[in-house]
Amino acid sequence: MNEKICFKPIGIIHSPFTEISGVPIQPLNAKGIKGTIELNPDFIEGLKDIEGFSHITLIYIFHLTSKFSLQVIPFMDDKPHGIFATRSPSRPNPIGISTVRLISVERNILHIEEVDIIDGTPLLDIKPFYPKFDNRITDKVGWLKGKGNLDGVQSDNRFK
């Protein structure tokens, strides 16, 4: 199971954040923060009908993360947890996801808001957010129980 899987970015995400430290934790904590997606012009045709969605889910590479750990101390706790029980960028495959608000589309440029992503991040895919598919009522949230307040929580350099 050591096959290598290669992906080519479909575009670049642009935001006001130029370094890891200070990026909001999760899009819900990034209200009013705007950015753009510069999609490779070869993929413009794939944007047909995307403007009908208020939110889109972005799948991208944590391109500034150079290491991974199987246990990490996440931003919302002071105890170590297994990497797969967190959303830490310090992963064996540094893949990130964020659901952002889609503001508008101009040819290959998507204007977005609620951006919690570093400028220059390679974009792998875009999926429309659909609440009936993407929201679940849950009965367990593990170590995150009681930690829902993200007000003012920002990243630091612990996962660089």
WOBEL-V271892 format. One record per residue. N is the residue number from 1. RES is the residue in one letter. PSI is psi in radians with two decimals (* if undefined). NEAR is the number of other C-alpha atoms within 12 Angstrom. Layout:
n:N res:RES psi:PSI near:NEAR
n:N res:RES psi:PSI near:NEAR
This chain:
n:1 res:M psi:0.58 near:4
n:2 res:N psi:0.44 near:4
n:3 res:E psi:2.52 near:5
n:4 res:K psi:2.34 near:7
n:5 res:I psi:2.20 near:8
n:6 res:C psi:2.39 near:9
n:7 res:F psi:2.58 near:16
n:8 res:K psi:2.28 near:14
n:9 res:P psi:2.54 near:25
n:10 res:I psi:-0.12 near:27
n:11 res:G psi:-3.02 near:31
n:12 res:I psi:2.40 near:32
n:13 res:I psi:2.30 near:42
n:14 res:H psi:2.43 near:28
n:15 res:S psi:3.04 near:30
n:16 res:P psi:-0.07 near:25
n:17 res:F psi:2.13 near:24
n:18 res:T psi:-0.12 near:17
n:19 res:E psi:2.86 near:25
n:20 res:I psi:-0.78 near:28
n:21 res:S psi:2.27 near:21
n:22 res:G psi:-0.06 near:22
n:23 res:V psi:2.35 near:28
n:24 res:P psi:2.60 near:32
n:25 res:I psi:1.93 near:33
n:26 res:Q psi:2.58 near:31
n:27 res:P psi:-0.52 near:31
n:28 res:L psi:-0.39 near:24
n:29 res:N psi:0.18 near:27
n:30 res:A psi:0.58 near:32
n:31 res:K psi:2.30 near:21
n:32 res:G psi:-0.11 near:19
n:33 res:I psi:2.09 near:27
n:34 res:K psi:2.71 near:28
n:35 res:G psi:-3.07 near:33
n:36 res:T psi:2.78 near:35
n:37 res:I psi:2.19 near:45
n:38 res:E psi:1.69 near:30
n:39 res:L psi:2.46 near:31
n:40 res:N psi:2.21 near:24
n:41 res:P psi:-0.41 near:18
n:42 res:D psi:-0.30 near:14
n:43 res:F psi:0.14 near:19
n:44 res:I psi:-0.74 near:21
n:45 res:E psi:-0.51 near:13
n:46 res:G psi:-0.15 near:19
n:47 res:L psi:-0.09 near:29
n:48 res:K psi:2.21 near:15
n:49 res:D psi:0.01 near:14
n:50 res:I psi:-0.48 near:28
n:51 res:E psi:-0.17 near:24
n:52 res:G psi:-0.07 near:17
n:53 res:F psi:2.41 near:24
n:54 res:S psi:-0.47 near:24
n:55 res:H psi:2.61 near:29
n:56 res:I psi:2.62 near:34
n:57 res:T psi:2.21 near:30
n:58 res:L psi:2.37 near:38
n:59 res:I psi:2.20 near:29
n:60 res:Y psi:3.05 near:35
n:61 res:I psi:2.31 near:35
n:62 res:F psi:1.42 near:35
n:63 res:H psi:-0.23 near:29
n:64 res:L psi:-0.01 near:28
n:65 res:T psi:2.15 near:25
n:66 res:S psi:-0.07 near:18
n:67 res:K psi:2.91 near:19
n:68 res:F psi:2.75 near:23
n:69 res:S psi:2.56 near:25
n:70 res:L psi:-0.28 near:20
n:71 res:Q psi:2.38 near:21
n:72 res:V psi:2.76 near:26
n:73 res:I psi:1.85 near:24
n:74 res:P psi:2.93 near:32
n:75 res:F psi:-0.46 near:32
n:76 res:M psi:0.26 near:29
n:77 res:D psi:2.96 near:21
n:78 res:D psi:0.24 near:12
n:79 res:K psi:2.61 near:14
n:80 res:P psi:2.54 near:19
n:81 res:H psi:2.75 near:22
n:82 res:G psi:2.46 near:21
n:83 res:I psi:-0.63 near:22
n:84 res:F psi:-0.06 near:21
n:85 res:A psi:0.23 near:19
n:86 res:T psi:3.05 near:26
n:87 res:R psi:0.41 near:28
n:88 res:S psi:2.53 near:38
n:89 res:P psi:-0.15 near:41
n:90 res:S psi:1.18 near:32
n:91 res:R psi:2.76 near:28
n:92 res:P psi:-0.72 near:20
n:93 res:N psi:1.88 near:24
n:94 res:P psi:1.18 near:28
n:95 res:I psi:2.29 near:27
n:96 res:G psi:2.74 near:32
n:97 res:I psi:2.48 near:30
n:98 res:S psi:2.37 near:38
n:99 res:T psi:2.06 near:34
n:100 res:V psi:2.83 near:38
n:101 res:R psi:2.28 near:35
n:102 res:L psi:2.09 near:33
n:103 res:I psi:-0.89 near:26
n:104 res:S psi:2.93 near:25
n:105 res:V psi:2.25 near:24
n:106 res:E psi:1.73 near:20
n:107 res:R psi:-1.87 near:21
n:108 res:N psi:0.21 near:25
n:109 res:I psi:2.13 near:25
n:110 res:L psi:2.19 near:34
n:111 res:H psi:2.21 near:30
n:112 res:I psi:2.88 near:37
n:113 res:E psi:2.85 near:33
n:114 res:E psi:0.80 near:33
n:115 res:V psi:2.17 near:40
n:116 res:D psi:0.69 near:44
n:117 res:I psi:2.53 near:50
n:118 res:I psi:2.47 near:37
n:119 res:D psi:2.37 near:29
n:120 res:G psi:0.12 near:26
n:121 res:T psi:2.25 near:38
n:122 res:P psi:2.25 near:32
n:123 res:L psi:2.26 near:34
n:124 res:L psi:-0.62 near:31
n:125 res:D psi:2.81 near:30
n:126 res:I psi:2.34 near:32
n:127 res:K psi:2.49 near:27
n:128 res:P psi:2.47 near:28
n:129 res:F psi:2.21 near:24
n:130 res:Y psi:1.97 near:17
n:131 res:P psi:-0.65 near:15
n:132 res:K psi:-0.46 near:9
n:133 res:F psi:-0.65 near:10
n:134 res:D psi:-0.17 near:14
n:135 res:N psi:2.48 near:10
n:136 res:R psi:2.52 near:11
n:137 res:I psi:2.18 near:10
n:138 res:T psi:2.78 near:8
n:139 res:D psi:-0.11 near:7
n:140 res:K psi:2.38 near:10
n:141 res:V psi:0.34 near:14
n:142 res:G psi:-2.46 near:15
n:143 res:W psi:-0.21 near:19
n:144 res:L psi:-0.07 near:20
n:145 res:K psi:2.18 near:13
n:146 res:G psi:0.11 near:12
n:147 res:K psi:0.52 near:16
n:148 res:G psi:-0.24 near:17
n:149 res:N psi:1.96 near:16
n:150 res:L psi:0.05 near:21
n:151 res:D psi:2.06 near:16
n:152 res:G psi:-0.02 near:17
n:153 res:V psi:2.18 near:24
n:154 res:Q psi:2.76 near:26
n:155 res:S psi:2.81 near:29
n:156 res:D psi:-2.86 near:20
n:157 res:N psi:0.27 near:19
n:158 res:R psi:-0.37 near:22
n:159 res:F psi:0.22 near:28
n:160 res:K psi:* near:21
